Amino acid sequence: MAANTSNTVIKAILDRRSIRSFENRDLTQEEIEQLRQAVMAVPTAMNMQELKFTFILNHNVIEELSLEVVKQLELSGDTLALERIRGRHPSVFYGAPLLIIISAPADSHYGQVDGGIAVQTLALAAQGMGLGSCIIGMAGHAFTGSRSRKYRDLVHIPQGHDFIISIAVGHPAISKEAHENKPENITFVR
């Protein structure tokens, strides 16, 4: 159900869904630029701006990362994750034309939190632009194992940085209903 509000930010928050199927259509330069602008506005702890963002628009690189994620899951024996992936889409990244990898210094005290803020900022920016997105932590498997250096170099994760999170972005090929909310998870202290 779409949000019934005139506040565009609240509407984007309430309407956003994880999209797991994208149209076979590249993003425009204007759409990419708007996402780049959103990234540059991401707040970070103490304004340290330690995060690095890799915008991957090369379909072959995205597919190669997807295959490596699956390979690493196979090697680890994570059959549950493999079944879940195979039941959804042939690619871990759902055919998205843009994959954004977020990394932070390995010794950062705030990298995980800043990465979470950044990925949600990107998800909401995409929603506000009429695009779909899916936040994908599983992409981190491509940067583990004996071939991790190859994939870190492939997507230009800087030396001394670790993968934090990724987000697939594109024109949604599907829509879906919101998950059930759990109001019991909210406590008020007055």
C-alpha positions, 0 to 999 in steps of 0.5 A: 500500500502506498503511503498517504502523506504529502511529505515526500521523504516519509512517502519514500520511506514508507513506499520503499521495498527491496526490489529483486528484479530489474528491467534490462535498461541502463540508468541515464547519466542524470540518474547516476549523477543524482545518486552520486550527489546523494552519496556526497551528502551522506553524513558520517561520524565526526564528518570524517568521510572515510567511506569509499563508493564504487559505482559498477555499471559494467554488466560483466563485472556485476555478473562476475561478482555474482558468480564469485559470491555463489562460489564462496557460498558453495565452498562454505557449505551455506546451502540455505543461502544458495537455495534462497538465491537460486529461488529468487533470480539467476544473479545475486544482484537481480539483473540491476544495471548499477551495483554500488559497493561501499567500503571503509577503512579496516580500522574505522570505529564508525565504518559499519554505522556510516555504511548503514547510513550511506546505503539507506541514503542511497535506497531512499534517493533511488526510491525518490527518483522512481528507481528500485533498489536492494541492499545486499550484504551477501556481496561481501562473500566475493571479497573472502577466500583465496581470490579476494584480492582479485575481486577487491582490485576488480572493483577498486576497493582501496588498500586498507579498506574492507567491504561494508555493504552493497546496493543494487539499483535500477528500474524495477521490473516488479512491485511488491507489498510491504512486509507486516510491521511489528509495532510491538518493537517500539517502546516509548519512555516519557 
